[in-house]
């Protein structure tokens, strides 16, 4: 699943749950999990059997997360058939948590040669002036021309990188199951879907196999997974201790918090509905950011099967 945030360091925080979100780019070679689609019989439901302390065994969690990742691969492919509108409201905070500035950007997200492209259409809920709208059109045209004229060698390099990223994601998701204790705390109906509710806390004795997995010892939260589809529908993640990147590069402070909600569209694909994020980040031990960010997604429209997207310069 693709999420766009203005500050690039937000993506670093989300990396700890990125394997569940899925990655951009074409899927890896099909497996029995990824081959599932609406035209094939549903996969048998997974059973979660907690121990006496309510902890679900890692092998069951691993199977569940891999199933959820496979679902997201399918979602990712289907999402490429959709355009939508994304609204981002960014509130900058002072040291006391008081809002000192608010910026709102609304974009139409297009699919151009398999790539997500944002076209800014409004600021602070007001349409762009004509000159700015023209610049956005010109930007889109440049992207179209670049992709249209991309060499076979460049296209191959891009897809190879995407496939490599996806493989790294797959390795990471296996480590999530080993690094985190998941407790089944109950069931909950969300938008008509019966879900498992699992709480995740770092496993103190776990020794990370991968450098990026060190972050898993500093995050915890709750995940809601649809029982019938093994599809995650909501995440609530909190940073439990300061996460540092490099000696002086950046620090995400304790208390950073992200909540992500998905919704089912056209009874075929799960897509983002809302992302809420609170961050307290220091860059290079000098510049500090305190922000609340909320993204909402709407007006999902399927364009491949139902319409032809007209791009600039085409009739």
N, C-alpha and C positions, 0 to 999 in steps of 0.2 A: 504494500500500500504506500502511496506517495504522499508525503506531507511537506509543505513548503512554509518556511519561516524566514522572516527578514534577517535576523542575526544568524550567522552560520553556526555559531557555537550551540544553538538549540539542538541541532542535529546530533551533536556529541552526546547530549543527555539522552536523547531517544535511542542512541545506539545500543543501550543496554537491553532494549526490548525490540530491536530492529529485526531479529530473526522471526519474531511473531508477526511483525508488520509485513514482512516480505521485502523484496528488493525490486528495483526497476530492471527492465531488460527482459529478454526472452527467457523462458524457463529452461531448466536443464533437461537432459534426456528423460522421457516419461518413465515413471515407475507405477506400480499398481495404485499408489496413493494419488499421484498427480494425474493419472489417466481418468479418474472419476469425473463425470460431468452429468448434466441433466439428462443425457440420453442413455446413461448406464445405470444399472441398479445401484441404490445407495449402499455405501459401505456399512458393515455391521457396526452397531453402536459400541463404543468403548465403555468398559466398566471400571469405576474407581472404587477400590476397596481399601479404606484407611486402616492403619494399625490401631492398637489400643489407645494411642495418644492422638489419633486423628490425622496422623501424617500419612500421605499417600506415597507408596514406594516409588523410588526414582524411575524404575523401568516402566511403570504405568504412566508417570508424568512424561517421560521421554516419548512414549507412543502417542500420547495425547498431543504434545507439542508438535511432533512431526506431522501428525494428522492435521493440526491447525495450520502448520506451515504449508502443507500441500493444498489446503483450501485457499490460502492466500495466493499461491501461485495461480490458481484458477481465477481468483478474483482479479489479480493483476492483469491477466490476459483479457478478461471481460471488461475491465475498466477502460481499456484502450478503445472501446467502442463508444465511450461517453465523453461529452463535454459537460461542463458544469460551471457554476459561479461560486467563487470563494470570497468570503468577507473576513478580513483580519482586523481586529481591534487591539491595538497595542497601547497599554497604559504604563507610563514610566513613573516610578515611585521614588520618594525620597527615603532617607534613612529611617523614618518613622512609619513607612508604609503608606504615606499619603500620596495620592495621585497628583503629579505636577504637570503632566502633559499626556494628551491622548491623540493618537493618530489612527485613522481608519482608512484602509485600502480595500477596494473591491475589484476583483479580477475575473475575467472569463478565462477558463482554462480550456485550451484547445489541444487537439491531437494532430501533430504535423509529422508525418513520416515516422509514426510510432513514438514520438517524443512529446512529453508534456510541455506546453508553452503557455505562459501567462500573458494575457492582454489586459492591462490596467484599464478599467472603465469608469472608476469613480474614486474620489478622495473625500473623506469625511461625509460619505453618503450623498455627495453631489457629483453629477456627471462631469467628466473632464472637459476643460475648455477645448475649442476646436483645434487649436495648434498642438496641444498635448495629445489629443486623440489621433491627430495625423501622425505624430511621431511614433505612437504605439503601432499604427498600421504599417509604417515604414519598418519598424523593428521586426514585425511578424514577417513582412515580405523578405527581409534579409535572411531570416531563419529558413524560410521556404526555399530560397535560392541556394543557400548553403547545403541543405539536405538534398535538394534535387540534383546538385552537381557533385555530391560526395563521391569520391573514388571508391572503387571496390576494395582497395587496400585499407582506406580509412574506415570504411564501414565494417570490415572484418576486424580491425583493431578495436573498434568501439564495442562490437558484440562480444569479442573475446574477453574484454575487460568486464563487461556485464556478467558474463558467465562465471568468471573468476570471483567476482563479488558475491554472486549467488552461492557458490561453493563455500566461500568463507562464512557466509551466513548459516549455511547448513551445519558446518562444524561448530559454530558458536551456539546454535540452538541445542545441540547435544550437551554442551557444557552447562547450559542454563539448568537442565534437569538435574545435573550432579551438584551444582554449586548452591542451589536454593532448596530449602525445605518447603514443600507445598502442603498445606493443610486444607482438607475439604471442610468448609465451615457451613455448608448448606446449599440450598437451591433458591433461585429467585426468578420470577417472571419479568423479563425486560421486553417491552414492545411486543408482547404476546409470545415470546420465545422462552421456553423453559431452560434455564442455565444452571451449570455448576458454578459455585462461588468458591474460589480457592485463594487463601492468603499465602504469600510467599515471604520468607525471611532468609537471610544469608545463613549458610551452614558454616559454623565457626571453624570446623576442622578441615574445611575444603582447601586444597592447594590448587590454584588456577593452572591450567595447562597452557593457556594463551594469554598474552600480555593484556589484551583488552578485557579479558574475563576478570581481571583484578577489580574492576568496577562493581562486579556482582556482589562483592562483600560489603558494599556500601549503599545498596538500594533494596527496597522492599515494597510490598504493596498487595493489591488484590486484582484478580482477573476473573472475568465472567465468560464462560464458554458454553455455547449452545450444545445441549446434549444430543440432539438429533444429527447435527451437522459437524460437530467438533470444530465449530467456528468461534473464535473469540469475538465477543460483541462489545466488551468494555474493558478498559485498563485504568487502574488508579495506582500510580507509581510515585514513591517519595524517596528522595535522597536522604539516607540516614546519617551520613558523615561526609565531610568535605571530599570531593573528588578532584584530584590534581592531574593536569596534563603537562608533562615536561616539568623541568625545574621551575621555570618562571612563566610558562606559556599561559595557562588559564587555571582557574579554580571554580568549580561549581559548589556552592556552600550548602551545608546541611539545611534541609527543609524545602529545597527545590521540589516542585510537585507538578505532575502532568496527569490529566484525565482525558481519555480518548473514548468516544462513543461512535459505534458504527450503526448503519441502518441497512436494511435489505431493500434493494431497488429492483423493480420489475420481477420480483420473485426469482432472480437469477444470480445476483451479485451483491456482496456486502461492500459498502462504500462508506467513507468517513461522513459523519454527521456533525460532530463537534470535537474540537481539541481545546482544552484549557490548560494553560501553563503558567506557573509562577517560578521566576528565576532570580537568584542572587548570584551574580557571576563577577569575578575579578579577572581582568586580562592583564598579563605582564606585571602583576602586583601593583598596578597603577590605576587603571581605569576600572571602575565598578559599575555594573548594570543591575538595577533592580526593576523588574518588569512583570506585569501581568499581560498575557497574550491570550486572546480567544479567537479561534477560527471557527466559522460555520460554513457549511457546504450545502448548496441547494441547486434546484433547477437542473437535475441530471437529465440529459437528453441523449438518447441513443442515435448516433448519426450514420453509422456504417450500413446498417440493415434498412434504415427507414428514410435516409436522406443522403444527399451528396453535399459535402461541405465545400462551399465555394471559397476559394482563396483569392487574395488580391492578384489581379492580372489574369484571372481565369474567367471565362464566361460559360 
